[in-house]
Amino acid sequence: MLGSIVMLASFLVPQMGGNHGDKARAIQTLLFMSGINTLLQTLIGTRLPTVMNSSFAFIIPVLSIIRDFNSRAYNDEHQRFLHTTRAIQGSLIISSFVNIFIGYTRAWDKLFRFCSPVTIVPVVCVVGLGLFERGFPQVGKCVEVGLPVLILLVLLVIAQQHTKLVNERAYFVLERFSIIFCVKIVWAFAAILTAAGAYNNVPEKTKLHCRTDRSYLISSAPWIKIPYPFQWGAPIFAASHVFGMMGAVLVSALESTGAHYAAARLAGATPPPAYVLSRSIGLQV
């Protein structure tokens, strides 16, 4: 959860015109709301051990809103960030009513009859492939860090298949924590390269992508910051933004449904019935 939230904020906030402090506050808000959504799901929703997180399905409509505001003139970049954030807030508020409607009217019960693995898997794959051109080129901006992540992940996946028959506990750990292991190991490797001075004589752009001390999140974040509604101002509502976000809401509902079934299987629980899934989707706002 932490890794994807930091990645989303680091990718989107600079394009919105935000500075390091804005990025830190965006991460704080996303973490806070992810925690609240997780508690709601575990206590009221599916009651499965699932961690609710920001969906990558929202990246495309958010980028569309960012481009819309990039063409407008503002006094400074921070004003552009505030207006863009308020527009994203407004579109999320309106589109969340789609979740509430299909969840609490039990419409998702009927829609889910058509949502077999044959339909869910292509939708998730299309979302991932749509983001591939934006995410994968980032690996090439710091090959000495990006390439080891790919190699290590492939090795762990191969090791996972071979340990299934040898050590069931090792297979259990690798199945669930392979990506976390990759991130921790390669981050430590990048920190060693930074401390050893490997990037002292490289261009500034390379330092930005490779060094581990260039995010400035800790120095920019306040000691105590409690997110509150409309902290960036009153939301801005625009029909063109809302309809794009509604499509992302439906995709995220499909993703969440698949995630709940996967969580039930991994936890050894029975698959959640349709009315439980509807209740879960209704809470997913």
Secondary structure, DSSP 8 states (H G I E B T S, - for coil): -HHHHHHHHHHHHHHHT--HHHHHHHHHHHHHHHHHHHHHHHHTSS-SS------GGGHHHHHHHHHHHHTS--SSHHHHHHHHHHHHHHHHHHHHHHHHHHHHTSHHHHHGGG--HHHHHHHHHHHHHHHHHHHGGGGGGGHHHHHHHHHHHHHHHHHHHHHTTT-HHHHHHHHHHHHHHHHHHHHHHHHHHHHTTTTTTS-HHHHHHH-TT-S-HHHHS-SS----TTTT-S----HHHHHHHHHHHHHHHHHHHHHHHHHHHHHT-----HHHHHHHHHH--
